């Protein structure tokens, strides 16, 4: 009896030690995960001189909004932010509708060309035409200096189609059969049965599409650089960051005196941190609302390929 009691006591102590070690490991991971973000936020509110000297890392010694205030002095930044929001919302809605319809078509067992078209969708994953053919294609389609260049090329992504089709493959086919017996057509089955059941994967793919639209700036640089009314926030912030470089400030003084003044008073590190916070804040505000769907959409959508 005493031996058994000692074993239970030792086992209990081992459980406490292992629990402490697990919690300590979790806290360690939490610290190294949050530290970069806290550091970025702190530097964005920190005085530029202190930031350049590397004085503060986690808490600003001298609080200031000058880093953010200087961003508002650049021309076209507000209009570019509006274009980015419009592009993100419109592109995400259009991308989800197109991706879901294609995925539903490829998930139908009675679709004759299911395998052949699915194989064609896989080719761009392994073989890419490159930036030059892509530029020539956009130019030949007369989408240069248009808002459509932000939406149409990003309507369909092969990876998103595969994830969404895999999720639909896991849905019971009996739901579709019963709807067919009731006289429902394909559009009714998709809109009233399949699509409402795909909330987890729709939320997951929506996040990917929205982040892709929000962070994209290369298409503005290639296709709409000479159309200021079509500029996006990321492209304008890239120019702001470029103007804060000390070596370029003197050269830009003749073209934009306000930008040159901002470059002298805000260090490149401070501007970079403020730009980072401005860029990630909208996505950070949206993510908590779709977090509960994200893991489910990833796991269920990856069961089949």
Secondary structure as GFF3:
##gff-version 3
##sequence-region A 1 305
A	DSSP	alpha_helix	2	44	.	.	.	ID=ss1
A	DSSP	alpha_helix	48	53	.	.	.	ID=ss2
A	DSSP	alpha_helix	66	71	.	.	.	ID=ss3
A	DSSP	alpha_helix	77	107	.	.	.	ID=ss4
A	DSSP	alpha_helix	114	126	.	.	.	ID=ss5
A	DSSP	alpha_helix	131	140	.	.	.	ID=ss6
A	DSSP	alpha_helix	148	151	.	.	.	ID=ss7
A	DSSP	three_ten_helix	152	154	.	.	.	ID=ss8
A	DSSP	alpha_helix	158	169	.	.	.	ID=ss9
A	DSSP	alpha_helix	173	181	.	.	.	ID=ss10
A	DSSP	alpha_helix	186	189	.	.	.	ID=ss11
A	DSSP	pi_helix	190	194	.	.	.	ID=ss12
A	DSSP	alpha_helix	195	197	.	.	.	ID=ss13
A	DSSP	alpha_helix	199	215	.	.	.	ID=ss14
A	DSSP	alpha_helix	218	223	.	.	.	ID=ss15
A	DSSP	three_ten_helix	228	230	.	.	.	ID=ss16
A	DSSP	alpha_helix	233	243	.	.	.	ID=ss17
A	DSSP	alpha_helix	246	252	.	.	.	ID=ss18
A	DSSP	alpha_helix	257	265	.	.	.	ID=ss19
A	DSSP	alpha_helix	268	301	.	.	.	ID=ss20
###
